[in-house]
């Protein structure tokens, strides 16, 4: 079978693309490692239009039911190894050595956070450990928290938390904060943010929820403790584009460069949507809109190709 469109990725962008592809009567298929992706990590989403408050899991479940209503099949636990073009058809090679053929492709694989392999990160995920201040900052009203990282993502996380937290520590391994001076100045002016440099996180501790962290002060050569209720890890994100290198144009961050009007990539017939692209803002509501746009553009491409 040759699909009209194969959507690689199953979170907000990919699921919305599937809905709009189905509305255009396209024969579509979703390939995903896991339906929901990073959205499943959000305990609460307050900024999705029409929904006052919802968990990431419930939002994805709602989207998935819409996709199922339109009859679009989704294959989970599936990883794409490579994409090649054979004439007018794209050949999608899976890790399991299976090949799938498609007339168009929508890449919606998103990003994955850079994790820390230290005691407590896995144990306290969603119990005080978070990778998303936009999602989880409101849960830390009046509490002390720590942001791990020294770049712009860490500084932006600290500024997000200023509106809620009582005290925000920014813990950086290097000798200085690397983020933009303007962001640093805003953080200092808040009166809530304290920078700790040459500080390496060693462990996160608590009972049911995070209660403190242990870090090494590399200047003094000894371990210290901080009592905090939340740990926000912001040491960068990695776009899931490894299988696309050499095929599409990517920016320096590894994101897919798209035409912002159509979401088409540097390869005609391949479109992309959501956090995996070079769009400026990374939010599920924006990813959903970008997914719809990519599907409509793929439909127009198919009409023009016939």
C-alpha positions in Angstrom: 0.0 0.0 0.0 1.2 3.5 -0.8 -0.1 6.0 1.7 -1.1 9.6 0.7 0.7 10.8 3.8 2.7 9.2 6.6 3.0 11.2 9.8 6.1 10.5 11.8 5.4 11.5 15.4 2.3 11.2 17.6 2.0 14.2 19.9 0.1 17.5 19.5 1.5 18.2 16.0 1.3 14.7 14.6 -2.2 13.9 16.0 -3.6 17.2 14.7 -2.0 16.6 11.3 -3.7 13.2 11.2 -7.1 14.7 12.0 -6.8 17.3 9.2 -5.4 14.7 6.8 -8.4 12.6 7.4 -10.8 15.5 6.9 -9.2 15.9 3.5 -9.9 12.3 2.8 -6.2 11.3 2.6 -5.1 7.8 3.3 -2.9 8.5 6.3 -0.7 6.5 8.8 0.9 7.6 12.0 4.3 6.2 13.0 5.4 6.9 16.6 7.6 5.6 19.3 4.9 6.6 21.8 1.6 8.5 21.2 1.8 11.6 23.3 5.5 12.2 23.5 6.6 15.0 25.8 3.0 16.1 26.4 2.6 13.1 28.7 5.1 14.7 31.1 2.8 17.7 31.7 0.8 17.3 34.9 -1.4 20.3 33.9 -1.9 22.4 30.8 -3.7 25.7 31.3 -3.2 27.4 28.0 -5.0 25.2 25.5 -8.0 27.2 24.0 -11.4 26.0 25.0 -10.1 23.9 28.0 -9.6 25.7 31.3 -7.2 23.1 32.7 -6.2 19.6 31.6 -3.4 17.1 32.2 -1.1 16.4 29.2 -2.2 12.8 29.2 -5.9 13.7 29.1 -5.3 16.2 26.3 -3.5 13.5 24.3 -6.2 11.0 25.0 -8.8 13.4 23.6 -6.8 14.0 20.5 -6.2 10.3 20.1 -10.0 9.6 20.2 -10.5 12.1 17.5 -7.9 10.4 15.4 -9.5 7.0 16.0 -12.9 8.5 15.1 -11.5 9.4 11.6 -10.1 5.9 11.2 -6.4 6.9 11.0 -4.2 3.9 12.1 -1.4 4.6 14.5 1.6 2.3 15.0 3.4 2.8 18.3 6.8 1.5 19.4 8.0 2.3 15.8 11.3 4.0 15.0 12.2 5.3 11.5 15.7 4.5 10.4 15.8 6.4 7.1 13.8 8.1 4.4 14.7 7.8 0.7 12.9 9.0 -2.4 12.2 6.5 -5.2 10.8 8.3 -8.2 7.7 10.2 -6.9 7.4 7.9 -3.8 9.1 8.1 -0.5 10.5 4.9 1.0 10.4 4.9 4.8 12.7 2.3 6.3 11.8 1.2 9.9 14.2 -0.3 12.4 12.5 -3.6 12.1 13.6 -3.7 8.4 10.1 -3.0 7.2 9.6 -0.5 4.4 6.6 1.8 4.1 5.7 3.9 1.0 4.2 7.3 0.9 3.4 10.1 -1.5 4.1 12.8 1.2 5.5 12.8 4.7 4.9 15.0 7.8 7.7 15.0 10.3 6.4 15.7 13.8 9.0 13.9 16.0 9.4 16.8 18.5 12.3 17.2 20.9 13.6 15.2 23.9 15.1 16.8 26.9 18.7 16.3 27.9 18.5 14.2 31.0 20.8 13.9 34.0 21.9 10.5 35.1 22.1 11.1 38.8 20.2 9.6 41.8 16.7 11.0 42.3 15.9 12.3 38.8 14.0 9.2 37.7 12.5 8.5 41.2 11.1 12.1 41.5 10.0 12.8 38.0 6.6 14.5 38.3 7.1 14.5 42.1 9.1 17.7 42.1 11.4 17.0 39.2 10.3 18.8 36.0 11.5 19.6 32.6 8.8 22.2 31.8 8.3 25.4 33.7 5.4 26.4 31.4 3.6 23.3 32.4 4.5 23.0 36.1 5.6 26.4 37.5 2.2 27.1 39.1 2.5 24.0 41.3 5.4 25.7 43.2 3.6 28.8 44.4 5.5 30.2 47.4 8.1 27.4 47.4 11.9 27.3 47.0 13.1 25.7 43.8 16.3 25.1 41.8 16.9 25.4 38.1 19.7 23.2 36.7 21.6 24.8 33.8 23.4 28.0 32.9 22.1 28.8 29.4 19.1 30.7 28.0 16.7 27.8 28.6 17.6 27.8 32.3 17.3 31.6 32.6 13.9 31.6 30.9 12.8 28.8 33.2 13.9 31.0 36.2 12.0 33.9 34.9 8.9 31.8 34.4 9.2 30.7 38.1 9.6 34.3 39.4 5.8 34.7 39.1 5.2 31.8 41.5 8.2 30.6 43.5 9.5 32.2 46.7 13.2 31.6 45.9 14.9 30.3 42.7 18.4 29.0 42.7 20.1 28.6 39.3 22.8 25.9 39.5 25.4 26.0 36.8 28.4 23.5 36.4 30.6 26.1 34.7 32.4 29.1 36.2 29.8 31.5 34.9 26.2 31.8 33.6 26.3 31.5 29.8 22.9 32.8 29.0 22.1 36.3 27.5 23.1 39.2 29.7 19.7 40.7 29.3 18.1 37.6 30.8 20.6 37.5 33.6 19.8 41.1 34.4 16.1 40.5 34.5 16.6 37.5 36.8 18.8 39.6 39.2 16.3 42.5 39.2 13.5 40.1 40.3 15.1 39.8 43.7 14.2 36.1 43.8 17.0 34.5 41.7 20.4 33.5 43.1 23.1 32.1 40.8 25.3 29.3 42.0 28.2 28.7 39.6 30.9 25.9 39.7 28.1 23.8 41.3 27.5 20.2 40.2 24.2 18.5 41.1 25.0 15.2 42.7 21.7 13.9 44.1 18.0 14.7 44.6 16.5 13.5 47.9 13.0 13.4 49.5 10.3 11.1 50.7 7.2 11.2 48.6 8.3 14.4 46.9 11.5 16.4 46.4 12.8 17.9 49.7 16.4 18.8 49.0 19.3 18.5 46.6 23.0 17.7 47.2 25.5 19.5 45.0 29.3 19.8 44.9 30.8 23.3 45.3 33.8 22.8 42.9 35.6 25.9 44.2 35.5 24.7 47.8 35.7 21.0 46.9 32.9 19.9 49.2 29.3 18.9 49.0 26.5 21.2 50.1 22.7 20.9 50.5 19.8 23.1 49.4 16.2 22.6 50.7 13.9 22.9 47.7 10.5 21.5 46.7 11.2 21.5 43.0 14.1 20.8 40.6 13.7 22.1 37.0 16.2 20.5 34.7 17.0 22.8 31.8 20.3 21.7 30.2 19.0 21.7 26.7 16.7 19.9 24.3 17.6 17.7 21.3 15.4 17.7 18.2 14.6 14.1 17.0 16.2 14.6 13.6 19.1 12.1 13.6 17.5 10.0 10.9 17.1 13.0 8.7 20.7 14.2 8.4 21.8 14.4 4.8 18.2 14.4 3.6 16.7 17.8 4.9 18.2 21.2 5.6 18.7 21.6 9.4 19.7 24.6 11.4 22.7 24.7 13.8 20.4 23.4 16.6 19.5 20.4 14.4 15.9 21.7 13.9 14.2 21.2 10.5 14.1 24.4 8.5 10.6 25.0 7.1 8.8 27.4 4.9 6.7 29.1 7.6 3.7 29.6 5.2 3.4 25.9 4.1 5.6 24.0 6.5 7.4 22.4 3.6 11.0 21.4 4.1 13.9 21.6 1.7 12.6 18.4 0.0 9.3 18.8 -1.9 6.7 16.6 -0.5 8.1 16.4 3.0 6.6 18.7 5.5 7.3 19.2 9.2 5.5 20.6 12.2 5.9 21.3 15.9 8.9 21.5 18.2 11.2 19.6 15.7 11.1 22.6 13.4 12.8 26.0 13.6 9.6 27.8 14.7 10.4 30.2 17.6 7.8 29.1 20.2 7.5 25.6 21.5 4.0 25.1 22.9 1.5 22.3 22.4 -1.2 24.7 21.1 1.3 26.1 18.5 2.4 22.6 17.6 -1.3 21.6 17.0 -1.8 24.6 14.7 1.4 23.8 12.8 0.3 20.2 12.4 -3.0 21.3 10.9 -1.1 23.6 8.5 1.3 20.8 7.5 -1.6 18.5 6.7 -3.4 21.1 4.6 -0.2 21.8 2.7 0.4 18.1 2.1 -3.2 17.9 0.7 -2.6 20.8 -1.6 0.7 19.3 -2.7 -1.0 16.1 -3.7 -3.7 17.9 -5.7 -1.0 19.9 -7.5 1.0 16.7 -8.2 -1.9 14.9 -9.9 
